Amino acid sequence: MQFDYYMPARILFGPGKLNALGEVPLPGKKALIVISAGNSMRRLGYLERVQSLLESQGIASVVFDKVLPNPIKSHVMEGAALAKQENCDFVIGLGGGSSIDSAKSIAVMAVNPGDYWDYIHGGTGKGMPVEHGALPIVAITTTAGTGTEADPWTVITKEETDEKIGFGNQYTFPTLSIVDPELMLSVPKHLTAYQGFDAFFHCAEGYIANIASPISDMYALRAIELIAQYLPICVAEGNNLEARTNVALANTFAGFVQTVSSCTSEHSMEHALSAFHPELPHGAGLIMLSESYFTFFASKVPDRFVDMARAMGVDVDALPEEERPLSFITALLELQEKCGVKDLKMSDFGIKREDIPTLAENARRTMGGLFERDRYQLSLEETAAIMERAFR
Ligand SMILES: [Zn+2]
């Protein structure tokens, strides 16, 4: 039993916590605020609130508002250039995972030379060391999905080569994260479900990963339990603050799981899907792959599947022993049904069956590291077969 538990982010959690931004010590005097290209942060008044809370502390800010749902490298470079030009000394990611991930990558490129892909491991990345760290990062999340506010990871797509690759180091932990479930009440039903399932799979993969530890196990099982119980309520009644708070808590725990354990190759496969089809939401891609992926692994690590089924509320002890591992899959499909996402199809997002060998190859080339986290080492053929069985 071994683990390395390094979790340096200060996390302020709870309904109404955004107001703490007016009082809590912040790591600079001028912030680059990174938000999405959609209008939601302005329409909901969140940007204005953040700016006025910063002003109350005498902190200036500049806004970078180009981030796409699957964020791209050229926007990282553009945001970093703006941070340098405006002499910003910290970066705030305000929004969902795409905005916070972009803020992390911008924070790196604001103080390091060259191109962002020089520092990426995998695919055409050069894997160079990050010598100058990053600007301090503040994460204010308005969704419960990626867990990026509680982990060092950022996922960016290099648009020219269809490579969607995760990256992170000790500099890309937020120094401060604010998780205020009140900011999540307006997330639409389908996005609530996609994001909630992303958090769910961070935990399920983190639980079956070969580097899972007692620390990650504890957070993973509790988060799986919370999501199974509260995500359907969030989807049905977006304004239910208790349910939103519990899913936000599960997502924060999922970030800890990501920090201490790891995702597995389901995430590599999904990155290939959404690298080629940027309009496919990450969580939706994971949902499409999940039955096939987890069914394959149920026989490889049956005990772990029984634990996850139990966390989802299955009375596993009442089942014959040989049925227990797969009862997790039944519970997973029921949860997808309750959240209205059971019938998602790859073909609805333009993915073709004949593309699967290319997608499987891309998954292994760009995100090969996560295949090493599986407890069974998949071949290219097995990877393609899992994706093939998930195709509808
Ligand atoms: Zn994810």
Residues whose N, C-alpha, C, O or C-beta is under 5 A from the ligand:
A	BS01	ZN	D198
